[in-house]
Amino acid sequence: MLSVPPPNVERMTYRDVVSRQVLVWACTSVGARMPVAMAPLALVFLVRERPGGYALGAVLAAAYVLGEIVGAPVLGMRLRAEHARPQLVVGLVVGAAGFAGLGAWPGAHPAVQAVLGFVAGAAPAAVTGGLRSLLTDLVPQRAVAQAMSTESMLNSGIWAVAPAAVTGLALGVAPYVPLLLAAALMASSVGGLCLLPSGWKAEDAAGEGERPGGTSRTRPLLGIWPVYVTGAACVALMGLSELVLPALLEQRGIEVRWTGPLLTGLAVAAGFGAFLYGLRSWPGLPRTRSVVLICAMTACVICVALIPDTAGIAAALAVGGILQSAALINRNLALREALPPSALAAGYSVMYAAGGVGYAATGSLAGALLDTTTPSRAILAGATLTLALTGVGWWGEV
């Protein structure tokens, strides 16, 4: 269980996070996560010049995401907290090999490419949970919220840079270059991981320690399903607005080329929101803060669906990004409070998979709704579904 925060917790600053090991962690995290952000778009560019290239690219991207969804919980639950490094290294090496195979044989049969994409997504899928557990072990207990805000800012920067990097390299050099770069980045993260501790502390409060593969880990993971539901709802809501944005701009008579700048603004705003959240402590329980933030975020997405001009849509997306980063940090804090230390890495991995499920479901929902209704109504339907999921998650946590 977490200890009661000290009375001066509101005075904690980002200085508590700054250290040489955290800097090494950040470089390692960029190498491990940049390929994840690059992969879906890179796979589309890899095959777009083939007959039916865009459809094939969507299938390959789906295979990659499916690998993440399967690999995150399966491999995350097998991580041994105090000696996780060998497992994380193997995952990164195999993932780098999958990316290298895709880049080295761009003309391979689609079935081979789908298998390589699945491997590239599945093998390193537990690394996100492992790196988050390492980070929270590298900082003082009082600075966990600041550490998670720092991680969220780093992720926002990665997701802001990745699309531009993929587009520039694929169109300016060659379609396979982004995947070779992804392989090199993921391989480089292995070196950084070797400079970090081999694992993290995981002694449970009851003194039971870890029981690999036993019910001591599985039962609490299943018991916090409401956290996964609201986390998935949060990702799915913004994912829906992102995926429907090009069609919405066309509906409003706005040039589709604004999609890129608007999504970049969303990512930058999310990083800014994470920074603001880590500046101080906030009143209330994580579950209460999450509900308030998700409801406010839903209001922003509704505004995106209703506002007719570019500036208004940009502002609504930016505010929604700020709220989303704060909501996701709260979901991770709620997960941290609900799980014993030995199950945290597995819990973070399951949360990662839940977000992938939410995003994949959002893509399917968007495709189905756009065939039958307008983009703005599709967004409103997604917002309604998100509110329902949030209510279910809140009820389950209470």
Salt bridges, closest charged atoms under 4 A:
ASP16 OD1 - ARG142 NH2 2.98
GLU151 OE2 - ARG33 NH2 2.80
GLU151 OE1 - ARG132 NE 2.84
GLU208 OE1 - ARG211 NH2 3.67
GLU210 OE1 - ARG80 NE 3.80
GLU210 OE1 - ARG217 NH2 2.50
GLU255 OE1 - ARG257 NE 2.40
GLU397 OE2 - ARG331 NH1 2.82
